[in-house]
């Protein structure tokens, strides 16, 4: 396993800027999640690192060596594609064994059999090994695609939304499983998603991408508690952070245009009056939809609350996050 | 306005037509649509086939309508023991095998090259496909000129590259070269067809498959043999089926080119059959011949289609 460093990577597709001057280091043995909406440059970053696409400028280092001139095969990186990219004429078993049969590896036959069986077991596809790759459901194809990466022992695993077409139960199983595999192998893993739960639960580091720029990079808790901008703050947290005009509450610092309130920043019981619009009972938590002077916000309350729509509650912000007019954080 | 949709439709239809249509059941209308095709099929396909089988057991001659007798399997016996028949079968087999061999090889290679993204590959596709669009009779005719020992371009090109004197050999006249002369022309004309089908196969493979293979550290060589070839194979086999059936029936091109000569060296079964039927007027004999050919090509094609389906399922 290796450390991967990006230095000032830029890439455009015609007039479309996919990546603008991205620099980051994926430390050896870390689980890095790239977070951002569609078009933020997440997949492009993976393709640059894998060598399938070349950056317009900038360098990519693997353990300190510039790999700019290396082919994908020479870089020895395992990639899980969002669209699966299975070999349709091969069986599940042969799909999983395909990377091991590379002449660059010379894996003995019993070793191949053992690894394929092991990975199939983890991904719960053992009973489908003899199926053709086209005779699978979307979720099964996705698991085969993950398996095709896991059978290998590459420099780094690159995964492009690998859990997106799985059902909720399997997704949470595999989240734990992937994290366990990565931790036990000490593998370096770069993972693309727009699912904040995946990011929060698995990542050792999160990179937040916005229109090709890396806006923040750091451990999940740091990005959650200490976001650099409204954009970064909005990536994490459920319910989403409430962004409100700074003058709605007294005591905003000078220069602040917006304040960001997560549920834990809102104390119920005293302060400004807010009207209850809706109450959502989710079982373990209850979401309160409030409105103050036509500004909506969502917060959490006691699961057994008796509040009803139309009631009035009082709220006070506590150590809120403050942002300037451009959306950047004021400390 | 009121009533069911059918009533409304009836009102909107001219009275005479409505009167005629209203009396018909759905079933009758269905038959009305299918009927003409079935009649046509029976008249020009099924009936002639049955009649041919019937004639194959007689000594009927189309230019002498009297004294027709049923002679059992004697026509079949004579055909299968006739050395001339077997010679034309051999000529056909030679023609079939080598045309398909070269067309698959060259057709696939061309498709592979055209599929690489380069400037003007559409123009090249058009140019390559041109021979296929010509009439076989015309192609046969102008290749007789290309094959001319004195003035023919083909002989000149051979001389240019190999140094063999152009006037020292005749592609059509020589007993060694004539079977190859027809193979060359058919390959020239129909390789584009195989290429087009292979191209369709190659284009059906998404780039992402190769990207995955690239990441899985498969060499270009391994990608070609374990991904490209197996995925194009069903298409290739289809092309072989089409070309095989077509060339089993080959007539016009070869008649124009060699007329079946020299001797009977390039007399393919279809040419032989036409002579028996319409030059010697041995209609019963020719019918039996036609039945034998039909069974042969039908049998081979059936076996082949089974194999094709197996490849597709794999």
Interface residues (C-beta under 8 A of the other chain):
Chain A: X50 X51 X52 X71 X72 X73 X76 X77 X78 X79 X81 X83 X85 X86 X87 X88 X89 X98 X99 X102 X103 X104 X105 X132 X148 X152
Chain B: X206 X208 X209 X211 X212 X213 X214 X215 X216 X217 X218 X219 X222 X226 X227 X230 X231 X314
